[in-house]
């Protein structure tokens, strides 16, 4: 059986973080915003939930900053 890194990460983090990622994805989708990369969604969700600041170079994080309070450098 092959388990991708993202799936394994979700399993190790537990259901709560997956629920958080789904909530964030849906709230952005309701605003007409689609996050293209699942790993970016998981990383952004983790940073929002734990109030970590994120240094990034990806456009998927900007809507999370603007609409959900993601802290960035």
N, C-alpha and C positions, 0 to 999 in steps of 0.2 A: 504494500500500500504506500502510495506517495502522498505526502502532505506538504503543500506549499508553505513557504515561510510566513506569509500573511495569515493563513488559516491557523498555523501553529501558534503564532503570536496571539491571535484572538482567543484561542483555547487556553493558553497560559495566563492571559490577563483575566479570564473569567467572563461570565455573561454580562456583568454590569457594564464593562467598557464597550462590548459589542452593542448593547442597548444605547449607550451614549452616542456611539458613532451613527447608529441608525437614526436617532433623534436629530442629530446635527445634520445629517444628509437630507432628511425630510424637511427640516426647517429651511435649509438653503434651497431645496428644490421648490418649495412653496413660494420662494422669492424669484423663481425662474433661473436659479443658479445650479449648475451641475458640476460636481467635483469629478474630474476625469480619472484620477488615480486613487484607487482604494488605499494604498499605503499612505498617501498624503492625508486622506480622511482620518485614518487611524492615528497618525502622528499628530495632526491638528487636534483631534479629540483628546488625546492624552495630555497634550500641553494645556488645553483649555481646562480640563478637569483638575489638573495638578498645579495650575497657575505658573507654568514654566514659560519662559520667553524663548522664542524660536528664531534662530538664524537660518534663513532659507533663501533659495533662489528659484522658487516655483510659484507660478501664478494661481495655483489652486488654494494657496493659503490666504490670499488677499481677501476673498469674501468672508473667510472665517475671522479675519482681523476686523473688517468693517462691520459685520453683522453679529458676530458672536464674542467679540472681545479677546480674540487670540492676541497675545502679546508677542511682538516681533522686534528684532534688532534692526 
